[in-house]
Amino acid sequence: MKSLSVYAQKIQDLKAQLGSNLVIMGHHYQQDEVMAHVDLAGDSLQLAQMIDGIDAEHIVFCGVHFMAESARLLAKPGQKVYLPDMNASCLMAEMVPAALLDVVIEKILAHGKKIVPLAYVNTSLAVKAIVGKHGGAVCTSSNAKKMLEWAYGQGESVLFLPDRNLGNNVGNMLGITQDKRHTLNIGNNGNDLDFAAIDNAELIFWDGCCPIHEFFKSEHIAKMRAAYPDAKIYVHPECPQEIVRQCDGAGSTSYLIEVAKNARPGSTVIIGTEANLVNRLAAEHKSRGVAVVPLLENALCPDMAKITEALLCKTLQEIADGTACGVSIDGTMVEDAKKSLVRMLEHCAK
């Protein structure tokens, strides 16, 4: 029997000490040594939906900053949310400066184009607040199609941000033609907007992406098709639309987990997303005779990797000592930001 690491043993002891006052949440892209201590695991939507059912005073979120912010926003009065490394950000989220987004939306509205902003959950609290203020909502990869349909019921066109790849892939699901799409030129503080293209567009994109999923290329798929001719390839919809078209399916993190779970013994499944999850699925399904192979072995999120077993241990010790600093949010943004999240949760509960 493999012995526990020093940190693992201490984490177990601290969890026992804190008891029902503590819940540790973790996103599927976390490292195995962190996920071993998680009480509640899920993708972005699942984790947001779980918050309402948690009564523990202390919620430790193993993920990135925008996720912990959302948890803090949805938490009950008196609950505290902690992120083991406050520098665990998200490169995609950083592609949308909140002040610039506000300027761009105001310019488009002043021009006379009615748009509804739909923000991917991979955005800051400040961005969610601006989206909420302008009547928009948040979405995840699990519910992007449903939320885009909702957004079209609210206005002429939708501004989808920040992930143009997810937006394009969902646009394909809804049959929105390419000539009715437009990616904004957000340079020069929003002064270079192409209003003719904006007027023509039904689906408008902020020019952002996930660098990890953007990195998947056609040659990676071709290489896997050659090496595993009988395999099926599935990817996350944050991949470019030309990559999605070449695969056997695309869907959220939860979808990809189900693909591996439902694969027949003796089959090979190739999955294109963050490699921590893929490697975990490979280990989980090996005993069933299912080979789960990462489309790219080095597709690792550097920000998710900032949460380590050592930092989780340190956070729990500080909670036990009464010295831990929770995630704080700007109170002036809470009302509007919560609107954007609640609109998603309420619509997806229907």
Protein Blocks (a to p, Z undefined) as FASTA:
>chain_A
ZZddfklmmmmmmmmmnmmmbccdddfkbcfklmmmpfbgcdfklmmmmmmmpcbfbdcd
dddfklmmmmmmmpcehiacddfblklccfklmmmcfklmmmmmmmmmmnopacdddddf
kbcfklmmmmmmnopacddfklmmmmmmmmmmmmmbdcddfblklmmmmmmmnopafklg
ccddfehhhpaccfklmmmpmbdcdddddfklmmpcfklmmmmmmmmmmbccdddfkbcf
klmmmpgbdcdfklmmmmmmmpcehiacdddddfklmmmmmmmmmmnopacddfblklcc
fklmmpcfklmmmmmmmmmnopaccddddfklmmmmmmmmmmmmmmmmZZ
